[in-house]
């Protein structure tokens, strides 16, 4: 029995972790917390955690520091105190990093809410998501935003009547302050992207119109647009982020594409059919008083990779590009639609910036008159700056680059808290001269003219708008 007990004790000693193994295990938690803080603190894909993440991280670091301090006090000699002492110091530094990150965000938020001439000048270009209408009312009243983005999260448990009342209150605040109306944006494509349903009637995707063949295709698409537009206008929505004019890709799409899923949302693979359907739909939408928006330029049909998370590029095949771009050019010309710019790189046009932030693409192609220029003078809006393709480079830098390029509206929708650092950075860049004054002035003029034109149409009545053929 004694021999057996000795053998068991020897076996346990053999598998008992050595001092260096214990130290390595003790460093795992601080290392993980450091990675999470640096990479994912206030990450836009995790907005539900923002109210608690700083507290949770600080408590976790505090526990790690407590264990380190206990080891430090229990050490018998100076050499044994070195490792727990370093670990305790690392925990203090991490504690300061987390507190500093949260404090910096709160400072930027405070500065934005205080307002300034630069904040107001840049703020009119921002479209923001929000949690509650009370959050955006002071921003709307002080001219710190240009519009709001509606989705399931901020209209939850609201009726059509209550939502319309809240939107009308915001627009009344704007009128009282002598400011232009707010853009009230929705993302109601039909089919899988119907963010305001079931508050308004869900409708099938525009691609479903092709099931019944080509007969009366334009009339049916226009009726679809009018029907959807009336439902949106009843809520107070004045801009819809639709139609999708990306060409439908072959097959079921890339397995790495988790959220974009253009194959489910695109109308067709033939650019001429896409142009016909989207133009008629846009006409019907506009006839109901809702501005259509074509997306996602330069086209996502051939993109491999999901820009919600990673950067992506398009090849320079001129034939494919001409097909990709035909619906964007034709539908905007036919309907006066706005255009959403995707976070997709075109290396042969601009090797540094994606389309959404590219001065070269915006000024030398879309806005340019003559030559190969489109002479497009409608509104340009970025896709959500929370998306990983641009957010990982810094949302402040992204907002600044878009405004410097001459983009009219920047969208910060999924994580609305990111609006504060984005506007703070844009205002700082404006004061420092890092946003081109001429291009921003032209953009502001387009926004003013847009609202002047729409007021004139409203005063003249709906007869001034193009309507679907009988």
C-alpha positions as CSV (number, residue, x, y, z in Angstrom):
1,X,0.0,0.0,0.0
2,X,2.8,2.3,0.9
3,X,4.5,1.6,-2.4
4,X,1.3,2.2,-4.3
5,X,0.8,5.6,-2.6
6,X,4.4,6.6,-3.4
7,X,3.9,5.7,-7.1
8,X,0.6,7.7,-7.2
9,X,2.3,10.7,-5.7
10,X,5.2,10.5,-8.1
11,X,2.7,10.3,-11.0
12,X,0.9,13.4,-9.8
13,X,4.2,15.3,-9.5
14,X,5.1,14.3,-13.0
15,X,2.0,15.9,-14.4
16,X,2.0,19.0,-12.1
17,X,2.6,22.1,-14.2
18,X,6.0,23.7,-13.9
19,X,6.4,27.3,-12.8
20,X,6.8,28.5,-16.3
21,X,3.6,26.7,-17.4
22,X,1.6,28.3,-14.6
23,X,3.0,31.7,-15.6
24,X,2.0,31.1,-19.2
25,X,-1.5,30.1,-18.2
26,X,-1.8,33.2,-16.0
27,X,-0.9,35.4,-19.0
28,X,-3.6,34.0,-21.2
29,X,-6.5,36.1,-19.8
30,X,-4.6,39.4,-20.0
31,X,-3.5,38.6,-23.5
32,X,-7.1,37.8,-24.6
33,X,-8.4,40.9,-22.9
34,X,-5.8,43.0,-24.7
35,X,-6.7,41.5,-28.1
36,X,-10.4,42.0,-27.5
37,X,-9.8,45.7,-26.4
38,X,-7.6,46.6,-29.3
39,X,-9.6,44.7,-32.0
40,X,-13.2,44.7,-30.9
41,X,-13.8,47.5,-28.4
42,X,-16.9,49.4,-29.6
43,X,-16.8,47.3,-32.7
44,X,-19.7,48.3,-35.0
45,X,-20.9,44.7,-35.6
46,X,-21.5,44.4,-31.8
47,X,-23.6,47.5,-30.9
48,X,-25.7,45.7,-28.3
49,X,-22.6,45.3,-26.1
50,X,-21.6,49.0,-26.1
51,X,-23.4,49.9,-22.9
52,X,-21.7,47.2,-20.9
53,X,-18.5,46.2,-22.6
54,X,-16.3,48.8,-20.9
55,X,-17.6,47.8,-17.4
56,X,-17.2,44.1,-18.2
57,X,-13.7,44.5,-19.5
58,X,-12.6,46.6,-16.6
59,X,-14.0,44.0,-14.1
60,X,-12.2,41.2,-15.9
61,X,-9.0,43.1,-15.9
62,X,-9.5,43.9,-12.2
63,X,-9.8,40.2,-11.5
64,X,-6.6,39.4,-13.4
65,X,-4.9,42.2,-11.5
66,X,-6.1,40.7,-8.2
67,X,-4.7,37.3,-9.0
68,X,-1.4,38.8,-10.0
69,X,-1.3,40.8,-6.8
70,X,-2.0,37.7,-4.8
71,X,0.8,35.9,-6.5
72,X,3.1,38.8,-5.9
73,X,2.4,38.9,-2.2
74,X,2.9,35.2,-1.9
75,X,6.2,35.2,-3.7
76,X,9.1,34.2,-1.4
77,X,11.9,36.0,-3.1
78,X,12.6,38.8,-5.6
79,X,13.0,36.4,-8.5
80,X,9.6,34.9,-7.9
81,X,8.1,38.4,-7.7
82,X,9.2,39.3,-11.2
83,X,6.6,37.5,-13.3
84,X,3.5,38.4,-11.2
85,X,4.8,42.0,-10.9
86,X,5.0,42.3,-14.7
87,X,1.5,40.8,-15.0
88,X,0.1,43.2,-12.5
89,X,1.8,46.1,-14.4
90,X,0.3,44.8,-17.6
91,X,-3.1,44.7,-16.1
92,X,-2.8,48.3,-14.9
93,X,-1.8,49.4,-18.4
94,X,-4.7,47.5,-19.9
95,X,-7.0,49.1,-17.4
96,X,-5.8,52.5,-18.5
97,X,-6.2,51.5,-22.2
98,X,-9.8,50.5,-21.7
99,X,-10.7,53.6,-19.6
100,X,-8.9,55.8,-22.1
101,X,-10.7,54.3,-25.1
102,X,-14.1,54.8,-23.4
103,X,-13.1,58.3,-22.2
104,X,-12.0,59.3,-25.7
105,X,-15.3,58.1,-27.2
106,X,-17.2,60.1,-24.5
107,X,-15.2,63.2,-25.2
108,X,-15.9,63.0,-28.9
109,X,-19.6,62.5,-28.2
110,X,-19.6,65.5,-25.9
111,X,-17.8,67.7,-28.4
112,X,-20.3,66.8,-31.1
113,X,-23.3,67.5,-28.9
114,X,-21.8,70.8,-28.0
115,X,-21.8,71.7,-31.7
116,X,-19.7,74.2,-33.7
117,X,-19.7,75.8,-37.1
118,X,-17.6,73.0,-38.4
119,X,-19.8,70.3,-36.8
120,X,-22.9,71.8,-38.4
121,X,-21.2,72.2,-41.8
122,X,-20.1,68.6,-41.9
123,X,-23.1,67.3,-40.0
124,X,-25.5,68.1,-42.9
125,X,-23.8,65.4,-44.9
126,X,-24.4,62.6,-42.3
127,X,-27.3,60.1,-42.4
128,X,-27.5,58.3,-39.1
129,X,-29.1,55.3,-37.5
130,X,-30.4,55.6,-33.9
131,X,-31.8,53.8,-31.0
132,X,-34.6,56.2,-30.1
133,X,-36.1,59.3,-31.6
134,X,-35.1,61.2,-28.5
135,X,-31.4,60.5,-29.4
136,X,-31.7,62.2,-32.8
137,X,-34.0,65.1,-31.9
138,X,-31.2,67.4,-30.6
139,X,-29.0,66.5,-33.5
140,X,-31.7,67.3,-36.0
141,X,-32.6,70.6,-34.2
142,X,-29.0,71.8,-34.2
143,X,-28.2,70.9,-37.8
144,X,-25.7,68.2,-36.8
145,X,-27.2,65.6,-39.1
146,X,-28.7,65.6,-42.6
147,X,-31.0,62.6,-42.2
148,X,-32.0,59.5,-40.4
149,X,-32.0,55.8,-41.3
150,X,-35.0,53.7,-40.3
151,X,-34.8,50.0,-39.6
152,X,-36.4,47.3,-37.5
153,X,-34.4,48.2,-34.4
154,X,-35.6,51.8,-34.1
155,X,-39.2,51.3,-35.1
156,X,-39.8,48.3,-32.9
157,X,-43.3,48.2,-31.3
158,X,-44.4,51.3,-33.3
159,X,-47.5,51.7,-35.4
160,X,-47.7,53.5,-38.7
161,X,-49.4,56.4,-37.0
162,X,-47.0,56.7,-34.2
163,X,-43.9,56.4,-36.4
164,X,-45.3,59.1,-38.8
165,X,-46.0,61.4,-35.8
166,X,-42.4,61.1,-34.6
167,X,-41.0,61.8,-38.0
168,X,-43.3,64.8,-38.5
169,X,-42.1,66.1,-35.1
170,X,-38.5,65.9,-36.3
171,X,-39.4,67.6,-39.6
172,X,-41.2,70.3,-37.6
173,X,-38.2,70.9,-35.5
174,X,-36.2,71.4,-38.6
175,X,-38.6,73.9,-40.0
176,X,-38.7,75.8,-36.7
177,X,-34.9,76.0,-36.8
178,X,-34.8,77.2,-40.4
179,X,-33.1,74.1,-41.6
180,X,-33.8,71.9,-44.7
181,X,-35.9,68.8,-44.2
182,X,-34.3,65.6,-43.0
183,X,-33.7,62.8,-45.4
184,X,-35.7,59.9,-44.0
185,X,-34.2,56.8,-45.4
186,X,-35.4,53.2,-45.6
187,X,-33.9,50.0,-47.0
188,X,-37.0,48.4,-48.4
189,X,-35.9,46.5,-51.5
190,X,-38.6,43.8,-51.3
191,X,-37.9,40.2,-50.8
192,X,-35.2,39.4,-48.2
193,X,-34.3,43.1,-47.6
194,X,-37.5,44.6,-46.2
195,X,-36.4,46.3,-43.0
196,X,-39.7,48.1,-42.4
197,X,-41.9,45.1,-42.7
198,X,-44.3,44.0,-41.3
199,X,-45.0,47.6,-40.3
200,X,-45.7,48.0,-44.0
201,X,-46.7,45.3,-46.4
202,X,-43.9,43.0,-47.4
203,X,-43.5,42.7,-51.1
204,X,-41.5,40.1,-53.2
205,X,-38.2,41.1,-54.8
206,X,-38.2,43.0,-58.1
207,X,-36.8,39.8,-59.7
208,X,-40.2,38.2,-59.1
209,X,-41.7,40.4,-61.8
210,X,-39.7,38.3,-64.4
211,X,-41.6,35.2,-63.4
212,X,-44.6,36.3,-65.5
213,X,-42.4,37.1,-68.5
214,X,-41.7,40.3,-70.4
215,X,-45.2,41.3,-71.2
216,X,-46.1,44.7,-69.6
217,X,-42.9,44.4,-67.6
218,X,-42.3,48.2,-67.3
219,X,-45.9,48.8,-66.3
220,X,-45.8,46.1,-63.6
221,X,-42.5,47.4,-62.3
222,X,-43.8,51.0,-62.1
223,X,-47.0,49.8,-60.3
224,X,-44.8,48.0,-57.9
225,X,-42.8,51.1,-57.3
226,X,-45.9,53.3,-56.8
227,X,-47.4,50.8,-54.4
228,X,-44.3,50.5,-52.3
229,X,-43.7,54.2,-52.5
230,X,-47.2,55.1,-51.1
231,X,-46.6,52.8,-48.1
232,X,-43.2,54.4,-47.5
233,X,-44.5,57.9,-47.9
234,X,-47.3,57.2,-45.5
235,X,-44.6,56.7,-42.8
236,X,-42.8,59.9,-43.7
237,X,-40.0,58.2,-45.7
238,X,-38.6,60.3,-48.5
239,X,-35.7,58.2,-49.8
240,X,-35.5,54.5,-50.4
241,X,-32.2,52.7,-50.8
242,X,-33.5,50.7,-53.8
243,X,-33.4,49.5,-56.6
244,X,-30.5,47.1,-56.6
245,X,-29.0,47.3,-60.1
246,X,-26.0,45.0,-59.5
247,X,-26.1,42.2,-62.1
248,X,-27.2,38.8,-60.8
249,X,-24.1,36.5,-60.5
250,X,-23.9,33.0,-61.8
251,X,-24.6,30.2,-59.3
252,X,-25.4,30.7,-55.6
253,X,-22.7,33.2,-54.8
254,X,-19.4,33.1,-52.9
255,X,-19.5,31.0,-49.7
256,X,-17.5,33.8,-48.0
257,X,-20.4,36.2,-48.6
258,X,-22.4,36.0,-45.4
259,X,-24.5,39.1,-45.6
260,X,-24.5,40.8,-49.0
261,X,-26.1,38.0,-51.0
262,X,-26.5,39.8,-54.2
263,X,-27.7,36.7,-56.0
264,X,-30.9,36.9,-53.8
265,X,-31.4,40.6,-54.3
266,X,-30.4,41.3,-57.9
267,X,-33.1,41.6,-60.6
268,X,-31.3,39.8,-63.5
269,X,-28.0,39.0,-65.1
270,X,-28.9,41.0,-68.3
271,X,-28.1,44.7,-67.8
272,X,-30.8,45.7,-70.3
273,X,-33.5,43.9,-68.4
274,X,-32.2,45.4,-65.1
275,X,-32.3,48.8,-66.7
276,X,-35.9,48.4,-67.8
277,X,-37.2,47.1,-64.5
278,X,-35.3,49.5,-62.3
279,X,-36.1,52.5,-64.4
280,X,-39.8,51.8,-64.3
281,X,-39.7,51.0,-60.6
282,X,-37.8,54.2,-59.9
283,X,-40.4,56.2,-61.8
284,X,-43.2,54.6,-59.7
285,X,-41.3,55.3,-56.5
286,X,-40.7,58.9,-57.4
287,X,-44.4,59.3,-58.4
288,X,-45.3,58.5,-54.8
289,X,-42.9,61.2,-53.5
290,X,-40.0,58.8,-52.5
291,X,-36.5,59.3,-54.0
292,X,-35.1,56.1,-55.5
293,X,-31.4,55.2,-55.0
294,X,-29.5,52.8,-57.3
295,X,-27.0,50.6,-55.6
296,X,-24.2,49.4,-55.2
297,X,-21.9,51.2,-57.7
298,X,-19.6,50.0,-59.2
299,X,-21.5,46.8,-59.0
300,X,-21.3,43.8,-56.6
301,X,-22.3,41.0,-59.0
302,X,-18.7,40.0,-59.8
303,X,-17.2,40.8,-56.3
304,X,-15.7,37.9,-54.4
305,X,-15.7,38.7,-50.6
306,X,-18.2,40.4,-48.3
307,X,-17.5,44.1,-47.8
308,X,-19.4,44.0,-44.6
309,X,-16.2,42.4,-43.2
310,X,-13.3,42.5,-45.7
311,X,-12.0,44.6,-48.6
312,X,-12.8,43.5,-52.1
313,X,-11.8,44.4,-55.6
314,X,-13.1,44.3,-59.2
315,X,-11.0,43.4,-62.2
316,X,-10.5,45.8,-65.0
317,X,-12.2,43.7,-67.7
318,X,-13.7,46.5,-69.9
319,X,-16.5,44.4,-71.3
320,X,-17.7,43.2,-67.9
321,X,-17.4,46.7,-66.5
322,X,-19.5,48.2,-69.3
323,X,-22.2,45.7,-68.5
324,X,-22.0,46.4,-64.8
325,X,-22.2,50.1,-65.3
326,X,-25.0,50.3,-67.9
327,X,-27.9,50.1,-65.4
328,X,-26.3,52.7,-63.1
329,X,-25.9,55.2,-65.9
330,X,-29.2,54.6,-67.6
331,X,-31.5,54.3,-64.5
332,X,-30.1,57.6,-63.0
333,X,-30.6,59.3,-66.3
334,X,-34.1,58.0,-66.6
335,X,-35.3,58.6,-63.1
336,X,-33.0,61.1,-61.4
337,X,-32.2,58.5,-58.8
338,X,-29.5,59.0,-56.2
339,X,-26.6,56.5,-56.3
340,X,-25.0,54.5,-53.5
341,X,-21.3,53.9,-53.7
342,X,-20.0,50.5,-52.5
343,X,-16.7,49.9,-50.6
344,X,-15.2,48.1,-53.6
345,X,-11.8,48.8,-55.0
346,X,-11.1,49.4,-58.7
347,X,-7.3,49.2,-58.7
348,X,-6.9,50.4,-62.3
349,X,-8.9,53.6,-61.5
350,X,-7.8,54.3,-57.9
351,X,-5.3,51.9,-56.4
352,X,-5.7,53.4,-52.9
353,X,-9.3,54.1,-52.1
354,X,-12.6,52.1,-52.6
355,X,-15.3,53.6,-54.8
356,X,-17.1,55.1,-51.8
357,X,-14.1,57.2,-50.8
358,X,-12.5,57.8,-54.2
359,X,-12.0,61.3,-55.4
360,X,-10.7,60.0,-58.7
361,X,-13.8,57.9,-59.4
362,X,-16.3,60.6,-58.2
363,X,-14.7,63.6,-59.8
364,X,-13.0,62.2,-62.9
365,X,-15.7,59.7,-64.0
366,X,-19.1,60.3,-62.3
367,X,-19.1,64.1,-62.1
368,X,-17.0,64.9,-65.1
369,X,-18.5,66.6,-68.1
370,X,-17.4,65.6,-71.5
371,X,-15.1,62.8,-72.6
372,X,-15.6,59.6,-70.7
373,X,-17.4,61.4,-67.8
374,X,-21.0,60.7,-66.9
375,X,-21.9,64.3,-65.9
376,X,-23.9,62.8,-63.1
377,X,-25.1,65.6,-60.9
378,X,-27.4,63.7,-58.6
379,X,-26.8,62.7,-55.0
380,X,-24.1,60.3,-54.1
381,X,-24.3,58.4,-50.8
382,X,-21.8,55.9,-49.3
383,X,-22.7,52.5,-48.1
384,X,-22.6,52.2,-44.4
385,X,-19.2,53.3,-43.0
386,X,-19.6,50.7,-40.3
387,X,-18.7,48.0,-42.8
388,X,-15.4,46.3,-42.3
389,X,-14.0,47.1,-45.7
390,X,-13.6,50.8,-44.6
391,X,-14.2,50.8,-40.8
392,X,-11.0,48.9,-40.1
393,X,-9.0,51.7,-41.6
394,X,-10.7,54.2,-39.2
395,X,-14.3,55.5,-39.6
396,X,-13.1,59.1,-39.1
397,X,-10.6,58.8,-42.0
398,X,-13.3,57.1,-44.1
399,X,-15.8,59.9,-43.5
400,X,-13.2,62.6,-44.2
401,X,-12.1,60.9,-47.4
402,X,-15.7,60.5,-48.7
403,X,-16.5,64.2,-48.0
404,X,-13.2,65.3,-49.6
405,X,-14.0,63.3,-52.7
406,X,-17.3,65.2,-53.1
407,X,-19.7,62.5,-51.9
408,X,-22.9,64.2,-50.7
409,X,-24.1,62.0,-47.9
410,X,-22.3,59.5,-45.7
411,X,-24.2,56.7,-44.0
412,X,-23.5,55.6,-40.5
413,X,-26.4,53.2,-39.8
414,X,-25.7,49.9,-38.2
415,X,-23.9,51.2,-35.1
416,X,-25.1,54.7,-34.7
417,X,-22.6,55.5,-31.9
418,X,-19.9,55.5,-34.6
419,X,-21.5,58.8,-35.9
420,X,-19.8,60.7,-33.1
421,X,-16.1,59.8,-33.9
422,X,-16.9,60.1,-37.6
423,X,-18.3,63.6,-37.4
424,X,-15.7,64.7,-34.8
425,X,-12.9,63.6,-37.3
426,X,-14.6,65.2,-40.3
427,X,-15.1,68.5,-38.5
428,X,-11.4,68.5,-37.4
429,X,-10.4,67.7,-40.9
430,X,-12.5,70.6,-42.2
431,X,-10.9,73.0,-39.8
432,X,-7.4,71.9,-40.8
433,X,-8.2,72.2,-44.5
434,X,-8.1,68.5,-45.2
435,X,-11.5,68.5,-46.9
436,X,-11.5,70.4,-50.2
437,X,-13.6,73.5,-49.8
438,X,-14.7,73.7,-53.4
439,X,-16.0,70.1,-53.6
440,X,-17.8,70.4,-50.3
441,X,-19.4,73.6,-51.4
442,X,-20.7,72.0,-54.6
443,X,-22.0,69.1,-52.5
444,X,-23.8,71.4,-50.2
445,X,-25.3,73.2,-53.2
446,X,-26.6,70.0,-54.6
447,X,-28.3,69.2,-51.3
448,X,-29.9,72.7,-51.1
449,X,-31.1,72.4,-54.7
450,X,-32.5,69.0,-54.1
451,X,-34.7,70.3,-51.3
452,X,-35.7,73.4,-53.3
453,X,-36.8,71.3,-56.2
454,X,-38.7,68.9,-54.0
455,X,-40.5,71.8,-52.2
456,X,-41.5,73.2,-55.6
457,X,-42.9,69.8,-56.7
458,X,-44.8,69.5,-53.4
459,X,-46.3,73.0,-53.9
460,X,-47.3,72.1,-57.5
461,X,-48.9,68.8,-56.4
462,X,-48.3,65.2,-57.4
463,X,-49.2,66.0,-61.0
464,X,-45.7,67.6,-61.4
465,X,-44.2,64.1,-60.8
466,X,-43.9,61.5,-63.6
467,X,-46.4,58.8,-63.1
468,X,-46.9,55.2,-64.3
469,X,-48.7,54.8,-67.6
470,X,-52.3,53.8,-67.4
